[in-house]
Amino acid sequence: MSKKIIAIMVLVAILGGVIGFLIGLGVGAINTPNSTDTNVTNVSETNEKKELKEISVMEVTRSIFYAPQYVALSQGFFEEEGLKIDLTTGSGADSVMTAVLSNQVDIGFAGPEASIYVYNQGSTDYPKVFAQLTKRDGSFLVSRNKNDDFKWTDVKKSVIIPGRVGGVPNMTLQYVLRQNGIDIEKDVTLDTSISFDLMAGAFSAGNADYVALFEPTASATEKANAGYIVASIGAQTEEVTYTTYFATSSYVNKNGDVIQSFTNAINKGLKWVQNHTAEEIADAIAGYFPDTDRELLIKVVQNYIDIDSWNTTPVVSEKGFNLLQTIMEQAGQLDKRASFSEVVDNSFAEKVK
C-alpha cells in the first residue's frame, strides 16, 4: 500500500462506513464456509452453553501461512476465551485497514506496514498492533522453468510479478534481490500492475518469468505444471515482523478484556502448532481449505515449518519491526520511521495465559 493510497484511505474511513459495508458484502460472498467459520470449530458442550462475545476479524488473505490462526479457531481456543469470531477475508492490507478504520470490523490481520503508514499520516485514532503471528515472508518464488540449482542471480533480465507497490511481499522480495546483488532498476523488471488475487493466473497465462506466491497457490501452480517453486523468499531474511493483529487505539483502550482474550487464543494456536506434526496441523485446518487435498495441505504446512514461519508467542519483535522499516525504506515507501512503542502495544502478548 503506497503512502498516497493510505492518505486517501484514511479520509474515506473518516467519511463513514459505506466502503466498509460494501467490503463486508463482498468478502462475505467469497468465504464459504469461511465468512463465519464457526461451522468448522470444535466447541465443547460447556462452551456452547456459555454466552460468547462476538467480534469481527478481517484477514488479508486466506493462506495456510496463517495456520496457527485456523488452529485456534478449529480447536475452540477462542470459545475457551469467551469469544465468537466472525472471520472474513479481504483482498489486501489496504482493504483490511479501510475496514478497521471505518469500524466495519473490530480487528484486522495484515502486515504492520499498514499501521505504520496510517500512524505517519498523523491519525489520532491510528491502529495499534497488539500481536504477531508470522515472522518471515510466506511467499515462494515460482519459476516458469524447472531449475533444481536455482541461484538468485538467475533472475537477471527476467520479468517478475512481485505483488502491489507498498505491500510487504513486494518490498521483501526487493530486499532479498538487493541482498543477492540484483539491481532492481537495471537487472529485472517488476510488474506491479497485477492485483494480488490475479497474480497466479497472470503468471500461468505467460505474463512473466517468475512470480511470488503464497501457499497453497504456489504448490497448486506447481502441481498444475504451470511453474516450479525454486526458492522461499522468507528463508532469505532474518526474522521480521510480518503479519500482525491490530485495532484502532480507541477500540484497544475500550476493549482491553477482548484484546487480551483474543491474544490468549492466538497464543494457544501458536503453542499447538509447535507441538503437532504437519499431518495433525493439516487435519486441524482442513475445513478452511476445502479445495486443497490433504496431501498438498500437508506438504504446504511442512514447507512453512521448514522455514520457521511462526512466532512462538504473540509478542511483537522490536528487532523485526525495525528490519521491516529498513525493508520499507529501501523500497522507497517510508520517509519517516515510526516509533515502536507508539505503534505496538505488547502489554497483552506479554500477559498471555
N, C-alpha and C positions, 0 to 999 in steps of 0.2 A: 504494500500500500504506500503510494507516494505521499509526501508531506502535503502536497496540494490537495490530493483527494481527501486526506484526513481533515483538512481545514473545512472543506465543503461538507464533509460528513458530519462534523460537529454542529455546523449550522443547521443542517437538515434535522438532526436529532432534536435541537432546541425548538424547532418549529412545531414538533409534535410527533405523534406516534403513527402517522399514516404509513410511512415507509416500513416501519417495523411490523405493522399489521399485515401489509402485503407480503412481507418476507415470511411471516408466520403462516400465511395461507399457502405460499409456495413450498416452503420446506415441509409442511405437513403432508403435502401431496406426494413427496418423493420418498417418504420414510415409511415403509411397510415391512416389518412391524415396528419400525424404529421411531416413529413420531412420538409414541408414548412409551414403548419399550417395557412396560410393566408386565406384558404378557409373556416375557421370557425371563422373568425374575422369579427366583425361588424364595417364597415368603413363608415363614413358619406360621402355624396357627395363632401363636401368641401375637405376632406382629400384624396379622390380618385383623385382629380384633382391636389393636391399638390404633388410635387416631393419628394419622400421619400428616405432616405439614407438606403440602405440595409446593415445589419450587421448579421453575423453568430454567433449563440449561440449553445453550446452543453450542454445538461443536463445530469446528471449522470444516471438517470433512469426516466421512466415515472411513476409518482405516484401522487395520489390525495393529498399526503402530500404537494405538491407544488401548491396547488390550487390558491394562490394569483398570481402566475406567469401566469397561464392559464386564470385567470380573466382579467389580464392586456392585454393579447392577444385578448381574445374574446370580450372585451368591447372597443377595439380600442384605449387603452391608449398609446400604442407605436406610433400609427399613429398620435395621437394628439401631440406627441413629435417629429414628423418628421422622424420616424424610421419604417423600414420594417424588421421584424425579420424572419430569416431563421433558424428555430429550428430543431436540430437533437438530437437524443438520443444515448448516449454512453452505455457502459456496465461496468461502474465502474469509480471511480475517476482517476485511472491510465490512462485510455483511454482518458478521458476528458483533463487531464493535458498534455498528449502527443500531442493532437490536438492543444492545446493552445500554447505550446512551439514551435511547428513546424509551427505555423502560418496558420494552416488549418482552424481554427475558431478564431473569434475575442474575444469572451467572453466564459468563462467556468462557469458551475454551478455545484458545488460539495462541499464536505466537505473541510474546510480550512486546514485540516491536510496535504493535497497535497501541498499546498502553503508553509507550514512550512517545509516540507521535502526538497523541492527544494531550499528554502532560506538557509537552514542549509548546503546544499551542496556547497554553495558559488557561485551560478549562478549570473552573473552580470545583467541579464535581467529576474530576478525572478518575479513570478506573484504577483500582488498587489490585495488584497481583498478590494473591494470598497462598497459592500452592503451585508446585511444579510437578509435572508428570514425566516428561521426557527430557533427556539430557544430551541428545545427539540428533542430527538431522535424520529423518526417517526415510529419505528418498534414495533410490538407487539409479545409477546411470545405466541406461539401456542403449545398446548399440544396434545399428542396422545390420552389422555384420558380426559373425561369431569371432571372438578374439579371446583365446584362452590365456594369452600372455599380455593382457592389456597394461599399457603404461599411459599415464595422463598426457604425455606428450603426443599420444596417438590422436588426440582430438584436434590437433593443429589443422587449419584450413577446412574445418568442418562447420556445419550448422547445428546448433544445439537449441532445443526447446527447454528453457530453464524455469518457466513459471513467470508470474507477473512481476513487474518492477516494484521494488519496495517490499516484496514478500521475503520471508526468511529463507525458504528453499532456494530462491533465485540468488539471494545475497550470499548464502553459504556456499553454493556452487561456485560463485565468482571467487570467494575467498580460497576455496580449495584449488581452483585453477591457478590463482596467483601464487599460492604456496608451492605449486609444482612448476613454476616458471613460465606459465602461459600468460601472454599479453592479451588482456581482454579486448582491447581495441584493435589489435593487429592480427592476432593468431586465430581467432574464432569469430563466428557470427552468432550472436544470441538473439533468437527470435522470441521476443516477449509479447507478441501480438495475440497469442493464443491463450484463452482462458483456461483455468486450472482443470475444469471438468472435460475439456476437449483436447487436452494435450496428448493422451494416448491415441485417440482417434486420428489426430493430425499426423502423428508420427507413423502410425500404421498405414496411412494414406501416402506416405513417401515425402512428407514435408521437411524432413531433417535427417541428419546422420545420427544424432543422439537425442535422447530425451531424459529428463529427470522425473521419475515416477515413484509415488508411494506404493506400498503394498495394500491390498493384493493386486493392484493394477499392474505393477512391474512383472510379477510372476505370471499373471494371466496373459500378459503380452508375450512373454517368452513361451508359455505353453501353447499359444496360438501360432507359434513360429513367425511372429511379426517382429521379433527383436530378441536381443540377448543381453541379460544382465552382466555387466563387466566390472562394476565397482559399487561399493557402498560409499555414498558421499559422507555420511555421518562418521564412518570409521576413520576418515581422514583428518578429523579435527579433535582438539581437546574437548572436554565436557563443556557444553554451552547451554544456557537457559533457553530451551527450545519451545516447548508447549506448556502453557500455564492456564490456571483458572483466575478469573478476575471479575470484579463487580464494581459498580460506582462507589466512590468514597461514602456517599450518603447511605447506600444500601448496607455496606460493611459496618458503618457506625451504628445503624439502627437494628441490624440483624446479626449481631455477633454470635448469638447462640446457633443460628442457622449455619453461618460460615464455619463455626467450629465443628458442628456435627457433619457437615459436608466434607470437611478436610479429614475428619476421623475416618469416614468411609473410604475416601481415596487412599488414605494410608493403609487401610486393611487390604485394599486391592493391590497396592504395591507390595505388601508383605506376602500376599497369597501367591503372586507370580514368581516371587523369589524361591518359593518352597514347592513348586509344582513343575512337572515336565511340560515340554511343548505340546505333547498329546493331551494332557489334562487341561492346559490353558485353552487349546483349540476347542475342546469339547465344551468348556465353560462359556466361550464367547460365540459359539457357532450360531446361536439364534440371531445375532446381529449381522451375520454374513450368510444369509440363506442361499445365495447364488454361488458360494465358494465351496467346492467339495472338500471333504475332510483332509485328504492327502495334501492338497495345496495349502490349506489352512495351517496344518502342522508345519509344513516347510517354511511358510512365511513367519510364523511365530518363532521358529528356530533361528531364522535369519536375524530377527530383532534381538533374540537372546545373545546370539554370537557377537553382535556389535555393542552389547551392553547399553541398550537404548533407554532403560527406565530408571528413574530415581529409586533410591532405597527408602527415602522418606519424602514427604511433600515440601520440605524446606527448600526455598529458592536460593540457589548458589550465587553469592555476590561475585565470585570469580567468573562464573559462567555468564552472569549478567553483563559484566564488563567486557568479556570476549564478544558477546553479542553486539555490543555497541561498537567495538572495533570492526566487526564484520560489516555493520551498517555504515560506518564512516568510510571504509574502503570502497563500498559500493556507491558512495556519493549520496546516501539517503539520510545522513544525520549531520546537522550543522552544530548541534549543541548536545552534550551528554546530559542525560537525566540522572538525578540523584537516586541511588539505590534505595536509600531509606525513605524517600518520598513516594516512589512508585511501588515498592514492595513492602508488604506487611507480613513478616514471618511469625507473628505472635501466635497465630492459630496453628501453623505447622509445627511450631516448637512445643505445643501442648497436646499433640495428638495422643490418643489412647487406643 
